[in-house]
């Protein structure tokens, strides 16, 4: 019931945001360059050592036994897994780390965006999982995403894609930052399986 209610609220919010974006675009009311605060890039960006540290912290939130080689046990296990998957993910993270917009519109060849950034630092999406698909007078796809921020935080984001008459709006809403095991709604094996797809 809670998930259904949340889905309806998310769709309503996305539709409202997308309709506003559409009419602003039609009226030529693009946000001027500089209207949004610049996404800051801390230091030299993410490094391999930082990525290993961030993944180790994320993996350690999972209950013991969820990842492979359970018999090894302890913190060393999470560190070993972090080192392995950091090597796999690093090229993708370096290429994809950037600003994330709340609302975007794609119109054929021309990308359109007019809203504020979702985060104040660059981020990279490292996981997504379908939640549902809806058909009203348009098609709505709802996914749950996991984003890694350059400063080491992990964020769960609701993503909605709205398609109507060949035009697409996408809407992202920050659900919460990951700080404990109950914040992670998907299994460890599903997470690292997706990592392999980025390699």
C-alpha positions in Angstrom: 0.0 0.0 0.0 2.8 2.4 0.9 4.6 1.7 -2.3 1.4 2.2 -4.4 0.8 5.6 -2.6 4.4 6.6 -3.1 4.1 5.7 -6.8 1.1 7.8 -7.3 2.7 10.8 -5.5 5.9 10.4 -7.5 3.9 10.3 -10.8 1.9 13.4 -9.8 5.1 15.3 -8.9 6.9 14.2 -12.1 3.9 15.2 -14.2 3.7 18.6 -12.6 7.5 19.2 -13.0 7.4 18.0 -16.6 4.4 20.0 -17.6 6.1 23.1 -16.1 9.3 22.3 -18.0 7.4 21.8 -21.2 5.5 25.1 -21.1 8.6 27.0 -20.0 10.5 25.6 -23.0 7.6 26.5 -25.3 7.7 30.0 -24.0 11.5 30.2 -24.4 12.1 30.5 -20.7 15.3 28.6 -20.5 17.3 29.2 -17.4 20.2 31.4 -18.3 23.7 30.0 -18.0 24.8 30.7 -14.5 21.3 30.7 -13.0 22.1 27.4 -11.3 24.9 27.1 -8.7 27.9 25.4 -10.2 28.5 21.8 -9.2 31.7 21.8 -7.3 34.5 19.4 -8.2 36.5 18.6 -5.0 40.2 18.2 -5.5 41.2 16.0 -8.4 37.9 14.1 -8.5 37.5 10.5 -7.6 40.6 8.3 -7.4 41.0 4.5 -7.3 41.8 4.6 -3.6 38.7 6.7 -2.9 36.6 4.4 -4.9 37.9 1.4 -3.0 37.1 3.2 0.3 33.6 4.2 -0.8 32.7 0.7 -2.0 34.1 -0.9 1.1 31.9 1.3 3.2 28.8 0.5 1.1 29.5 -3.2 1.1 29.9 -3.3 4.9 26.3 -2.2 5.3 25.2 -5.6 4.0 24.7 -8.4 6.5 27.5 -10.9 6.8 27.1 -13.7 4.3 25.4 -11.7 1.6 28.5 -11.5 -0.5 30.7 -14.3 -1.9 33.3 -16.2 0.2 31.3 -16.0 3.4 33.8 -18.3 5.1 36.5 -15.6 5.0 34.3 -13.4 7.2 35.1 -10.0 8.8 36.0 -6.6 7.5 38.7 -8.0 5.2 36.0 -9.6 3.1 34.3 -6.3 2.3 37.7 -4.8 1.6 38.6 -7.6 -0.8 35.3 -7.2 -2.6 35.7 -3.4 -2.8 39.2 -3.7 -4.3 37.9 -6.2 -6.9 34.9 -4.2 -8.0 36.7 -0.9 -7.8 39.1 -2.2 -10.5 36.1 -3.1 -12.6 34.1 0.1 -12.1 36.8 2.7 -12.1 36.9 3.5 -15.9 33.1 3.8 -15.9 33.0 6.0 -12.8 35.7 8.4 -14.2 33.7 8.8 -17.5 30.3 9.1 -16.0 30.9 11.3 -13.0 29.1 14.6 -13.5 26.2 16.9 -12.6 22.7 15.3 -12.3 19.6 17.3 -13.3 16.2 17.0 -11.6 14.3 17.4 -14.8 15.4 16.8 -18.4 13.6 16.9 -21.7 14.8 15.3 -24.9 13.4 16.7 -28.2 14.9 14.8 -31.1 18.4 16.0 -31.6 18.3 18.8 -29.1 18.8 18.0 -25.4 16.8 20.3 -23.1 17.3 21.0 -19.4 16.2 23.9 -17.2 16.2 22.8 -13.6 18.6 22.7 -10.7 21.0 20.0 -10.1 20.0 17.1 -7.9 23.3 17.1 -6.0 25.8 19.8 -5.2 28.7 17.6 -6.2 29.3 15.4 -9.3 27.8 11.9 -9.1 27.6 8.6 -11.1 24.7 6.2 -11.3 25.9 2.7 -10.3 22.6 0.8 -10.1 19.0 1.0 -11.3 16.1 -1.3 -10.7 12.6 -1.2 -12.3 9.8 -0.5 -9.9 6.9 -0.3 -12.2 5.5 0.9 -15.6 2.2 2.8 -15.9 0.0 3.7 -18.9 -2.4 6.6 -18.5 -2.7 9.0 -21.4 1.1 8.6 -21.6 3.7 6.0 -20.5 5.5 6.3 -17.2 8.5 4.2 -16.2 9.5 4.2 -12.5 13.0 3.0 -11.4 15.0 3.1 -8.2 18.6 4.3 -8.7 21.7 4.2 -6.6 24.1 7.1 -7.2 27.7 7.4 -5.9 28.6 11.0 -5.1 32.2 12.3 -5.6 32.4 13.1 -1.8 31.8 9.4 -0.9 28.0 9.5 -0.1 25.5 7.1 -1.7 22.0 8.3 -2.6 18.8 6.5 -3.5 16.9 8.3 -6.2 13.5 7.8 -7.7 13.6 8.1 -11.5 10.6 8.6 -13.7 10.5 8.7 -17.5 7.4 10.1 -19.1 6.8 9.4 -22.8 4.0 11.2 -24.7 3.7 11.7 -28.4 7.3 10.9 -29.1 8.6 13.3 -26.5 10.3 12.3 -23.2 10.6 14.0 -19.9 12.7 12.5 -17.1 12.3 13.4 -13.5 14.6 12.5 -10.5 13.8 12.8 -6.8 16.3 12.3 -4.0 14.7 9.7 -1.7 17.5 9.4 0.9 21.2 9.1 1.5 22.4 5.6 2.4 23.7 5.4 6.0 22.6 1.9 7.3 21.6 -1.5 6.0 17.8 -0.7 5.9 18.5 2.1 3.4 19.5 -0.4 0.7 16.4 -2.0 -1.0 18.3 -4.4 -3.2 20.5 -7.5 -2.7 24.3 -7.4 -2.8 24.4 -10.0 -5.7 22.1 -7.8 -7.8 24.3 -4.8 -7.1 27.5 -6.4 -8.2 25.9 -8.1 -11.1 25.1 -4.7 -12.4 28.7 -3.6 -11.8 29.8 -6.3 -14.2 27.7 -4.8 -16.9 29.6 -1.5 -16.6 33.0 -3.2 -17.1 
